[in-house]
Amino acid sequence: MVKQTAGHDALGQFAPEFAHLNDDVLFGEVRNRTDKLGLKERSIVTISALIGKGITDSSLKYHLMSAKNNGVAQVEMAEILTHIAFYAGWPNAWAAFNMAKEVYAEDDAAAADVAEQHGGFFGLGKPNDSFAQYFIGQSYLNPVTAPDAYLPIFNVTFEPGCRNNWHVHHADKGGGQVLVCVDGQGWYQEEGKPAQALNPGDVVEIPANVKHWHGAQAGSWFSHLAFEYPGENTSNEWCEPVTDEEYAAL
């Protein structure tokens, strides 16, 4: 629920009726009609209106901060401002972008600091962008062996709640995958079987041609070493995501 006191604090004695309309009606009533329009959507409408009118002062910065707090991610904000630029003017969008960078920079730095604390002994590595389409949430990849090693080994780190899609490591002979858990708590599940909780020191051997998924538990970062046994005619098949309902039921 939105509660605002800025009007009363700044204008309570000079313009009490304006303060009342600002704090109690606009913020207290209109913004809290979330059954009709959510806070995130109201934030997007507000910043769009302000930029459209060329208002790029401290009030816009306040509403950019509110938008961030109401769930507008950085990538969403960048796209919103890009879209607005075509309707409200390029200079207005530039001014808004400069403010948005300041608003989101602090969170980016804090998130980076938190992430760097994870990954276990083998380190966090870099965002796993090449395989991002097969993951829900942010994952990181850190090669442990050289890229041309006979048996490539990677340290994979999942942020809380992150998991990969159902997938299969195919092979006509040999093949399969091994996970060695090194940090945090995670999940592993094979199709048709209950999920298995994972902790540091656990080792999971995944036979070839078995559909499965793995990732972090909801309240914990999780890291495991991953490597695949050599085999004949090996390939990886990525399947459907693990739904929020399936994951929440664990």
ZADO-1210 file (C-alpha; in nm, 4 decimals, padded with zeros to 6 digits):
<atoms>
<atom x="00.0000" y="00.0000" z="00.0000" code="MET" pos="1"/>
<atom x="00.1297" y="00.3472" z="-00.0946" code="VAL" pos="2"/>
<atom x="00.1584" y="00.5965" z="00.1907" code="LYS" pos="3"/>
<atom x="00.2772" y="00.9491" z="00.1215" code="GLN" pos="4"/>
<atom x="00.3552" y="01.2397" z="00.3555" code="THR" pos="5"/>
<atom x="00.5557" y="01.4677" z="00.1234" code="ALA" pos="6"/>
<atom x="00.2641" y="01.7066" z="00.0716" code="GLY" pos="7"/>
<atom x="00.1966" y="01.7510" z="00.4404" code="HIS" pos="8"/>
<atom x="00.5689" y="01.7770" z="00.5174" code="ASP" pos="9"/>
<atom x="00.6340" y="02.0473" z="00.2541" code="ALA" pos="10"/>
<atom x="00.3008" y="02.2308" z="00.2271" code="LEU" pos="11"/>
<atom x="00.0939" y="02.1257" z="00.5259" code="GLY" pos="12"/>
<atom x="00.0790" y="02.4771" z="00.6713" code="GLN" pos="13"/>
<atom x="00.1005" y="02.6809" z="00.3501" code="PHE" pos="14"/>
<atom x="-00.1485" y="02.4784" z="00.1412" code="ALA" pos="15"/>
<atom x="-00.3126" y="02.2126" z="00.3575" code="PRO" pos="16"/>
<atom x="-00.5823" y="02.1290" z="00.0994" code="GLU" pos="17"/>
<atom x="-00.3216" y="02.0677" z="-00.1729" code="PHE" pos="18"/>
<atom x="-00.1225" y="01.8534" z="00.0737" code="ALA" pos="19"/>
<atom x="-00.4385" y="01.6551" z="00.1489" code="HIS" pos="20"/>
<atom x="-00.5159" y="01.5994" z="-00.2208" code="LEU" pos="21"/>
<atom x="-00.1552" y="01.4954" z="-00.2918" code="ASN" pos="22"/>
<atom x="-00.1012" y="01.2599" z="00.0026" code="ASP" pos="23"/>
<atom x="-00.4465" y="01.1303" z="00.0861" code="ASP" pos="24"/>
<atom x="-00.6290" y="01.1319" z="-00.2478" code="VAL" pos="25"/>
<atom x="-00.3678" y="01.0871" z="-00.5229" code="LEU" pos="26"/>
<atom x="-00.1344" y="00.8575" z="-00.3300" code="PHE" pos="27"/>
<atom x="-00.3705" y="00.7332" z="-00.0614" code="GLY" pos="28"/>
<atom x="-00.6727" y="00.6507" z="-00.2778" code="GLU" pos="29"/>
<atom x="-00.6007" y="00.6554" z="-00.6510" code="VAL" pos="30"/>
<atom x="-00.2651" y="00.4770" z="-00.6424" code="ARG" pos="31"/>
<atom x="-00.3981" y="00.2126" z="-00.4061" code="ASN" pos="32"/>
<atom x="-00.6761" y="00.1005" z="-00.6399" code="ARG" pos="33"/>
<atom x="-00.4566" y="-00.1951" z="-00.7298" code="THR" pos="34"/>
<atom x="-00.7566" y="-00.4125" z="-00.8122" code="ASP" pos="35"/>
<atom x="-00.7983" y="-00.1939" z="-01.1229" code="LYS" pos="36"/>
<atom x="-00.4350" y="-00.1171" z="-01.2104" code="LEU" pos="37"/>
<atom x="-00.1227" y="-00.2446" z="-01.0359" code="GLY" pos="38"/>
<atom x="00.1468" y="-00.0257" z="-00.8800" code="LEU" pos="39"/>
<atom x="00.3975" y="-00.1292" z="-01.1467" code="LYS" pos="40"/>
<atom x="00.1654" y="-00.0228" z="-01.4270" code="GLU" pos="41"/>
<atom x="00.0790" y="00.3033" z="-01.2485" code="ARG" pos="42"/>
<atom x="00.4501" y="00.3823" z="-01.2200" code="SER" pos="43"/>
<atom x="00.4960" y="00.3264" z="-01.5937" code="ILE" pos="44"/>
<atom x="00.1994" y="00.5534" z="-01.6711" code="VAL" pos="45"/>
<atom x="00.3346" y="00.8241" z="-01.4391" code="THR" pos="46"/>
<atom x="00.6878" y="00.8361" z="-01.5776" code="ILE" pos="47"/>
<atom x="00.5490" y="00.8295" z="-01.9320" code="SER" pos="48"/>
<atom x="00.3270" y="01.1294" z="-01.8568" code="ALA" pos="49"/>
<atom x="00.6066" y="01.3258" z="-01.6895" code="LEU" pos="50"/>
<atom x="00.8544" y="01.2670" z="-01.9713" code="ILE" pos="51"/>
<atom x="00.5845" y="01.3473" z="-02.2278" code="GLY" pos="52"/>
<atom x="00.5395" y="01.6869" z="-02.0653" code="LYS" pos="53"/>
<atom x="00.9146" y="01.7470" z="-02.0561" code="GLY" pos="54"/>
<atom x="00.9361" y="01.7201" z="-01.6769" code="ILE" pos="55"/>
<atom x="01.2792" y="01.5780" z="-01.6011" code="THR" pos="56"/>
<atom x="01.3460" y="01.7266" z="-01.2582" code="ASP" pos="57"/>
<atom x="01.3620" y="01.5631" z="-00.9158" code="SER" pos="58"/>
<atom x="00.9985" y="01.4568" z="-00.9380" code="SER" pos="59"/>
<atom x="01.0834" y="01.2286" z="-01.2303" code="LEU" pos="60"/>
<atom x="01.3722" y="01.0798" z="-01.0358" code="LYS" pos="61"/>
<atom x="01.1361" y="01.0073" z="-00.7469" code="TYR" pos="62"/>
<atom x="00.8939" y="00.8274" z="-00.9771" code="HIS" pos="63"/>
<atom x="01.1767" y="00.6355" z="-01.1446" code="LEU" pos="64"/>
<atom x="01.2769" y="00.5133" z="-00.7982" code="MET" pos="65"/>
<atom x="00.9149" y="00.4208" z="-00.7275" code="SER" pos="66"/>
<atom x="00.8976" y="00.2327" z="-01.0566" code="ALA" pos="67"/>
<atom x="01.2068" y="00.0346" z="-00.9642" code="LYS" pos="68"/>
<atom x="01.0638" y="-00.0438" z="-00.6203" code="ASN" pos="69"/>
<atom x="00.7348" y="-00.1456" z="-00.7817" code="ASN" pos="70"/>
<atom x="00.9042" y="-00.4100" z="-00.9920" code="GLY" pos="71"/>
<atom x="01.0152" y="-00.2378" z="-01.3129" code="VAL" pos="72"/>
<atom x="01.3424" y="-00.4134" z="-01.3962" code="ALA" pos="73"/>
<atom x="01.6334" y="-00.2255" z="-01.5519" code="GLN" pos="74"/>
<atom x="01.5883" y="-00.3949" z="-01.8894" code="VAL" pos="75"/>
<atom x="01.2189" y="-00.3029" z="-01.8829" code="GLU" pos="76"/>
<atom x="01.2958" y="00.0587" z="-01.7935" code="MET" pos="77"/>
<atom x="01.5437" y="00.0860" z="-02.0812" code="ALA" pos="78"/>
<atom x="01.2802" y="-00.0400" z="-02.3241" code="GLU" pos="79"/>
<atom x="01.0109" y="00.1876" z="-02.1789" code="ILE" pos="80"/>
<atom x="01.2300" y="00.4972" z="-02.2181" code="LEU" pos="81"/>
<atom x="01.3326" y="00.3931" z="-02.5687" code="THR" pos="82"/>
<atom x="00.9659" y="00.3614" z="-02.6649" code="HIS" pos="83"/>
<atom x="00.8791" y="00.6955" z="-02.5025" code="ILE" pos="84"/>
<atom x="01.1592" y="00.8680" z="-02.6966" code="ALA" pos="85"/>
<atom x="00.9702" y="00.8295" z="-03.0237" code="PHE" pos="86"/>
<atom x="00.6600" y="00.9987" z="-02.8800" code="TYR" pos="87"/>
<atom x="00.7954" y="01.2449" z="-02.6222" code="ALA" pos="88"/>
<atom x="01.1166" y="01.3596" z="-02.7861" code="GLY" pos="89"/>
<atom x="01.4760" y="01.2389" z="-02.7934" code="TRP" pos="90"/>
<atom x="01.6145" y="01.5078" z="-02.5546" code="PRO" pos="91"/>
<atom x="01.3509" y="01.4202" z="-02.2940" code="ASN" pos="92"/>
<atom x="01.4425" y="01.0536" z="-02.3198" code="ALA" pos="93"/>
<atom x="01.8142" y="01.1343" z="-02.2843" code="TRP" pos="94"/>
<atom x="01.7430" y="01.3287" z="-01.9658" code="ALA" pos="95"/>
<atom x="01.5313" y="01.0439" z="-01.8315" code="ALA" pos="96"/>
<atom x="01.7992" y="00.7865" z="-01.9182" code="PHE" pos="97"/>
<atom x="02.0606" y="00.9814" z="-01.7217" code="ASN" pos="98"/>
<atom x="01.8359" y="00.9773" z="-01.4163" code="MET" pos="99"/>
<atom x="01.7415" y="00.6116" z="-01.4634" code="ALA" pos="100"/>
<atom x="02.1097" y="00.5133" z="-01.4779" code="LYS" pos="101"/>
<atom x="02.1632" y="00.6754" z="-01.1377" code="GLU" pos="102"/>
<atom x="01.8531" y="00.5109" z="-00.9916" code="VAL" pos="103"/>
<atom x="01.9490" y="00.1610" z="-01.1055" code="TYR" pos="104"/>
<atom x="02.3283" y="00.1901" z="-01.0601" code="ALA" pos="105"/>
<atom x="02.3183" y="00.1444" z="-00.6833" code="GLU" pos="106"/>
<atom x="02.1178" y="-00.1766" z="-00.7122" code="ASP" pos="107"/>
<atom x="02.3455" y="-00.3071" z="-00.9877" code="ASP" pos="108"/>
<atom x="02.6516" y="-00.2551" z="-00.7692" code="ALA" pos="109"/>
<atom x="02.4842" y="-00.4169" z="-00.4696" code="ALA" pos="110"/>
<atom x="02.3711" y="-00.7131" z="-00.6782" code="ALA" pos="111"/>
<atom x="02.7219" y="-00.7568" z="-00.8158" code="ALA" pos="112"/>
<atom x="02.8675" y="-00.7529" z="-00.4640" code="ASP" pos="113"/>
<atom x="02.6200" y="-01.0190" z="-00.3507" code="VAL" pos="114"/>
<atom x="02.6805" y="-01.2358" z="-00.6560" code="ALA" pos="115"/>
<atom x="03.0589" y="-01.2230" z="-00.6150" code="GLU" pos="116"/>
<atom x="03.0218" y="-01.3837" z="-00.2716" code="GLN" pos="117"/>
<atom x="02.8925" y="-01.7021" z="-00.4365" code="HIS" pos="118"/>
<atom x="03.0245" y="-01.9676" z="-00.6680" code="GLY" pos="119"/>
<atom x="03.2131" y="-02.1584" z="-00.3983" code="GLY" pos="120"/>
<atom x="03.5815" y="-02.2456" z="-00.4220" code="PHE" pos="121"/>
<atom x="03.5783" y="-02.2371" z="-00.8028" code="PHE" pos="122"/>
<atom x="03.4408" y="-01.8828" z="-00.8350" code="GLY" pos="123"/>
<atom x="03.1335" y="-01.7241" z="-00.9858" code="LEU" pos="124"/>
<atom x="03.2465" y="-01.6657" z="-01.3431" code="GLY" pos="125"/>
<atom x="03.0452" y="-01.4638" z="-01.5926" code="LYS" pos="126"/>
<atom x="02.6713" y="-01.4440" z="-01.6673" code="PRO" pos="127"/>
<atom x="02.5694" y="-01.7528" z="-01.8610" code="ASN" pos="128"/>
<atom x="02.4320" y="-01.5482" z="-02.1506" code="ASP" pos="129"/>
<atom x="02.4857" y="-01.8115" z="-02.4204" code="SER" pos="130"/>
<atom x="02.2376" y="-02.0444" z="-02.2508" code="PHE" pos="131"/>
<atom x="02.0100" y="-01.7829" z="-02.0916" code="ALA" pos="132"/>
<atom x="01.7167" y="-01.8906" z="-02.3092" code="GLN" pos="133"/>
<atom x="01.7217" y="-02.2297" z="-02.1378" code="TYR" pos="134"/>
<atom x="01.7156" y="-02.0927" z="-01.7817" code="PHE" pos="135"/>
<atom x="01.4600" y="-01.9216" z="-01.5606" code="ILE" pos="136"/>
<atom x="01.6529" y="-01.6658" z="-01.3555" code="GLY" pos="137"/>
<atom x="02.0203" y="-01.5673" z="-01.3707" code="GLN" pos="138"/>
<atom x="02.2967" y="-01.8257" z="-01.3909" code="SER" pos="139"/>
<atom x="02.6754" y="-01.7918" z="-01.4139" code="TYR" pos="140"/>
<atom x="02.9394" y="-02.0070" z="-01.5814" code="LEU" pos="141"/>
<atom x="03.3049" y="-02.0460" z="-01.4860" code="ASN" pos="142"/>
<atom x="03.5238" y="-02.2919" z="-01.6828" code="PRO" pos="143"/>
<atom x="03.7414" y="-02.5010" z="-01.4511" code="VAL" pos="144"/>
<atom x="03.9397" y="-02.6719" z="-01.7279" code="THR" pos="145"/>
<atom x="04.0815" y="-02.5377" z="-02.0529" code="ALA" pos="146"/>
<atom x="03.8296" y="-02.5012" z="-02.3371" code="PRO" pos="147"/>
<atom x="04.0019" y="-02.7778" z="-02.5379" code="ASP" pos="148"/>
<atom x="04.0280" y="-03.0228" z="-02.2465" code="ALA" pos="149"/>
<atom x="03.9353" y="-03.3861" z="-02.3105" code="TYR" pos="150"/>
<atom x="03.6823" y="-03.3586" z="-02.0270" code="LEU" pos="151"/>
<atom x="03.5596" y="-02.9956" z="-01.9990" code="PRO" pos="152"/>
<atom x="03.4396" y="-02.9097" z="-01.6474" code="ILE" pos="153"/>
<atom x="03.2340" y="-02.6020" z="-01.5636" code="PHE" pos="154"/>
<atom x="03.1292" y="-02.4450" z="-01.2375" code="ASN" pos="155"/>
<atom x="02.7646" y="-02.3440" z="-01.2792" code="VAL" pos="156"/>
<atom x="02.6087" y="-02.1032" z="-01.0278" code="THR" pos="157"/>
<atom x="02.2369" y="-02.0354" z="-00.9947" code="PHE" pos="158"/>
<atom x="02.0860" y="-01.7363" z="-00.8148" code="GLU" pos="159"/>
<atom x="01.8009" y="-01.8200" z="-00.5727" code="PRO" pos="160"/>
<atom x="01.5067" y="-01.9660" z="-00.7637" code="GLY" pos="161"/>
<atom x="01.7055" y="-02.0087" z="-01.0857" code="CYS" pos="162"/>
<atom x="01.6775" y="-02.3403" z="-01.2685" code="ARG" pos="163"/>
<atom x="01.7411" y="-02.4773" z="-01.6140" code="ASN" pos="164"/>
<atom x="01.4759" y="-02.6235" z="-01.8424" code="ASN" pos="165"/>
<atom x="01.4033" y="-02.9913" z="-01.8645" code="TRP" pos="166"/>
<atom x="01.6694" y="-03.1389" z="-02.0903" code="HIS" pos="167"/>
<atom x="01.8248" y="-03.4629" z="-02.2133" code="VAL" pos="168"/>
<atom x="02.1879" y="-03.5579" z="-02.2789" code="HIS" pos="169"/>
<atom x="02.1537" y="-03.7983" z="-02.5685" code="HIS" pos="170"/>
<atom x="02.4098" y="-04.0630" z="-02.6601" code="ALA" pos="171"/>
<atom x="02.4065" y="-04.3888" z="-02.8558" code="ASP" pos="172"/>
<atom x="02.6744" y="-04.5239" z="-02.6256" code="LYS" pos="173"/>
<atom x="02.8310" y="-04.3865" z="-02.3085" code="GLY" pos="174"/>
<atom x="02.7469" y="-04.0241" z="-02.2384" code="GLY" pos="175"/>
<atom x="02.5515" y="-03.8793" z="-01.9480" code="GLY" pos="176"/>
<atom x="02.6392" y="-03.6063" z="-01.7025" code="GLN" pos="177"/>
<atom x="02.7843" y="-03.5728" z="-01.3515" code="VAL" pos="178"/>
<atom x="02.7092" y="-03.2922" z="-01.1053" code="LEU" pos="179"/>
<atom x="02.9339" y="-03.2295" z="-00.8035" code="VAL" pos="180"/>
<atom x="02.7648" y="-02.9872" z="-00.5635" code="CYS" pos="181"/>
<atom x="03.0053" y="-02.7324" z="-00.4171" code="VAL" pos="182"/>
<atom x="02.8042" y="-02.4469" z="-00.2633" code="ASP" pos="183"/>
<atom x="02.4516" y="-02.3690" z="-00.1400" code="GLY" pos="184"/>
<atom x="02.1358" y="-02.5738" z="-00.1739" code="GLN" pos="185"/>
<atom x="01.9761" y="-02.6937" z="-00.4950" code="GLY" pos="186"/>
<atom x="01.7329" y="-02.9322" z="-00.6604" code="TRP" pos="187"/>
<atom x="01.7695" y="-03.2187" z="-00.9073" code="TYR" pos="188"/>
<atom x="01.4796" y="-03.4042" z="-01.0643" code="GLN" pos="189"/>
<atom x="01.4377" y="-03.6781" z="-01.3238" code="GLU" pos="190"/>
<atom x="01.1158" y="-03.7109" z="-01.5173" code="GLU" pos="191"/>
<atom x="00.8648" y="-03.9254" z="-01.3322" code="GLY" pos="192"/>
<atom x="01.0569" y="-03.9113" z="-01.0017" code="LYS" pos="193"/>
<atom x="01.0390" y="-03.6773" z="-00.6985" code="PRO" pos="194"/>
<atom x="01.2874" y="-03.3901" z="-00.6776" code="ALA" pos="195"/>
<atom x="01.6061" y="-03.4484" z="-00.4791" code="GLN" pos="196"/>
<atom x="01.7524" y="-03.1792" z="-00.2517" code="ALA" pos="197"/>
<atom x="02.1207" y="-03.1112" z="-00.3135" code="LEU" pos="198"/>
<atom x="02.3872" y="-02.9918" z="-00.0695" code="ASN" pos="199"/>
<atom x="02.7649" y="-02.9379" z="-00.0910" code="PRO" pos="200"/>
<atom x="02.9410" y="-03.2717" z="-00.1325" code="GLY" pos="201"/>
<atom x="02.6490" y="-03.4438" z="-00.3077" code="ASP" pos="202"/>
<atom x="02.7268" y="-03.6107" z="-00.6392" code="VAL" pos="203"/>
<atom x="02.4593" y="-03.6788" z="-00.9007" code="VAL" pos="204"/>
<atom x="02.5217" y="-03.9191" z="-01.1882" code="GLU" pos="205"/>
<atom x="02.2734" y="-03.8613" z="-01.4711" code="ILE" pos="206"/>
<atom x="02.2460" y="-04.1436" z="-01.7262" code="PRO" pos="207"/>
<atom x="02.2330" y="-04.0596" z="-02.0937" code="ALA" pos="208"/>
<atom x="01.8870" y="-04.0163" z="-02.2492" code="ASN" pos="209"/>
<atom x="01.7190" y="-03.9296" z="-01.9156" code="VAL" pos="210"/>
<atom x="01.5057" y="-03.6147" z="-01.9041" code="LYS" pos="211"/>
<atom x="01.5892" y="-03.3984" z="-01.6019" code="HIS" pos="212"/>
<atom x="01.6503" y="-03.0489" z="-01.4645" code="TRP" pos="213"/>
<atom x="01.8536" y="-02.8907" z="-01.1854" code="HIS" pos="214"/>
<atom x="01.8872" y="-02.5534" z="-01.0161" code="GLY" pos="215"/>
<atom x="01.8857" y="-02.3559" z="-00.6928" code="ALA" pos="216"/>
<atom x="01.6368" y="-02.3759" z="-00.4119" code="GLN" pos="217"/>
<atom x="01.4156" y="-02.0705" z="-00.3690" code="ALA" pos="218"/>
<atom x="01.6044" y="-01.9264" z="-00.0711" code="GLY" pos="219"/>
<atom x="01.9623" y="-02.0134" z="-00.1635" code="SER" pos="220"/>
<atom x="02.2331" y="-01.9615" z="-00.4208" code="TRP" pos="221"/>
<atom x="02.3639" y="-02.2907" z="-00.5574" code="PHE" pos="222"/>
<atom x="02.6763" y="-02.4027" z="-00.7427" code="SER" pos="223"/>
<atom x="02.7803" y="-02.7336" z="-00.8927" code="HIS" pos="224"/>
<atom x="03.0572" y="-02.8618" z="-01.1127" code="LEU" pos="225"/>
<atom x="02.9200" y="-03.0170" z="-01.4301" code="ALA" pos="226"/>
<atom x="03.0824" y="-03.2424" z="-01.6872" code="PHE" pos="227"/>
<atom x="02.9605" y="-03.4911" z="-01.9439" code="GLU" pos="228"/>
<atom x="03.0988" y="-03.8393" z="-01.9981" code="TYR" pos="229"/>
<atom x="03.2367" y="-03.8958" z="-02.3468" code="PRO" pos="230"/>
<atom x="03.0129" y="-04.1041" z="-02.5707" code="GLY" pos="231"/>
<atom x="02.9074" y="-04.1804" z="-02.9224" code="GLU" pos="232"/>
<atom x="02.6760" y="-03.9474" z="-03.1143" code="ASN" pos="233"/>
<atom x="02.6226" y="-03.7207" z="-02.8137" code="THR" pos="234"/>
<atom x="02.3857" y="-03.4227" z="-02.8262" code="SER" pos="235"/>
<atom x="02.1835" y="-03.2106" z="-02.5874" code="ASN" pos="236"/>
<atom x="01.8109" y="-03.1543" z="-02.6241" code="GLU" pos="237"/>
<atom x="01.6523" y="-02.8612" z="-02.4406" code="TRP" pos="238"/>
<atom x="01.2842" y="-02.9014" z="-02.3550" code="CYS" pos="239"/>
<atom x="01.0123" y="-02.7071" z="-02.1750" code="GLU" pos="240"/>
<atom x="01.0759" y="-02.4875" z="-01.8673" code="PRO" pos="241"/>
<atom x="01.0060" y="-02.5977" z="-01.5124" code="VAL" pos="242"/>
<atom x="00.6891" y="-02.4018" z="-01.4429" code="THR" pos="243"/>
<atom x="00.6500" y="-02.1734" z="-01.1428" code="ASP" pos="244"/>
<atom x="00.3744" y="-02.4071" z="-01.0146" code="GLU" pos="245"/>
<atom x="00.5983" y="-02.7151" z="-01.0381" code="GLU" pos="246"/>
<atom x="00.8852" y="-02.5326" z="-00.8710" code="TYR" pos="247"/>
<atom x="00.6722" y="-02.3803" z="-00.5937" code="ALA" pos="248"/>
<atom x="00.5363" y="-02.7251" z="-00.5054" code="ALA" pos="249"/>
<atom x="00.8808" y="-02.8573" z="-00.4096" code="LEU" pos="250"/>
</atoms>
